[in-house]
């Protein structure tokens, strides 16, 4: 297949990409090209993927070009991350319009649904969009434009599909993790871990409460997105047992997962997927999470971790105590289950295979619809 992939312009897309969405686009593009597909990526000029043609719609990603990354992150930099992004995607559409014969399908990963709603009027190619955003941010383009659009929307979990009531979901494809990067280990330490973006929605406060009441150590990692929350709610509770180790990547991130007895995932919102869960389980580490978002789709109860009732800290404490009271053989069996579960369901190879199937379904459906209109 000849596949056009529209990437994010926020950060560069390359092998060292640390952000989830950029990492997703990198692996998808790279593995599709490796399997023999012709892949063209529309992204920032500082993006690099072996075997993939890059069409630079802006010279540098906003993250790299900005003198103050936090302003980019908070979308406070005006034209630098608003209008210029829209212009970049319009350039993409006009390129596709003029080179439509070079492609079979367009796969959008921009989250810029308003601009890409123009696709129907500019480009004679099937377009599918993977929905990386929470459902509340999805836009009903049909209602805005005033007529039915033929875009195809792909959810990243069944829960996201269920909650995306504003738009019609064509199919569901789970995200995947690089099994080489997150390798399995039977060795571990006796502490719990929490990792993620530090803001109230990720439930770090609940994780600390669980560790305190269960009387076990907790290591915390991740970028501080909400300074006020961190200084007022988290920092005063740090001590020798509850430690913040900063933002991690590469080997440090892998070791962080591997050495954990369990990873806590007490999210306070309906997270559409949750890379933390599959990364931890790929390393053999069970996950204890609240029943929110895609959690029940990723964790197998009592085999790869524990799913606790929504926001019930007491239930999470019981699950922690259960893990610590297990025999070594029982616990090691759970670690093996975690790895096997990810290998079978959430590898990047599995993800790409599923996207290949969906591409063909979209192409076939689009051709059928267009033939009926002739």
Secondary structure, DSSP 8 states (H G I E B T S, - for coil): -EEEEE--SSS--STT--SHHHHHHHHHHHHHHHTT-EEEEEEETT---TT-EEEEEESS-HHHH-S-HHHHHTT-SGGGTTHHHHHHHHHHHHHHHHTGGG-SEEEE-S--HHHHTTHHHH--SEEEEE--S-GGG---HHHHHTS----EEEESSHHHHHH-TTS-EEEE----B-TTTS---S---S-EEEES-BSGGGTHHHHHHHHHHHT--EEEES-BS-HHHIIIIIGGG-SSSEEE-----HHHHHHHHHT-SEEEE--SS--S--HHHHHHHHTT-EEEEES-TTHHHH--BTTTEEEE-TT-HHHHHHHHHHHHHS-HHHHHHHHHHHHHHHHHHSBHHHHHHHHHHHHHHHHHHHHHHHHHH-
